[in-house]
C-alpha cells in the first residue's frame, strides 16, 4: 500500500513539474508590459563627478565601520598577545595597516571633494 502511494506521489510530482515547465514560459512571454524606461538608480548623479562622489561616499559609509571593527580587533590581538614580543609586533603591524587603510580611504574622499569643489568653482 505504501509503495503504491509513494509511486503515485512521484508520478504526481513529475506531472506538476512537466506542466509548470511547459506552461510557465508561455504565460511569462504572454505578458505585455507597458513601455519600459531605464531609470537611473543613483539619484542626482547625472555627471561623472556626481558618480565618483556617490561611489566614494558609499565606500566611506561602508569602510568606516569596518575600520572601527578592525581597530577593535587589533586591540584584541594586543591583549591576546600576553606580553609575547612576536605577537605584539604582529598586533602593531595589523594596527598600522588598518590606520594606513583608513588614511587612504579618507584621503581619497578628501581629494575627490577638493577636485569636485575646484571644478565647480571654475
Secondary structure, 3 states (H helix, E strand, C coil): CHHHHHHHHHHHHHHHHHHHHHHHHHHHHHCCCCCCCCCCCCCCCCCHHHHHHHHHHHHHHHHHHHHHHHHHHHHHHHHHHCCCHHHHHHHHHHHHHHHHHHHHHHHHHHHHHHHHHHHHHC
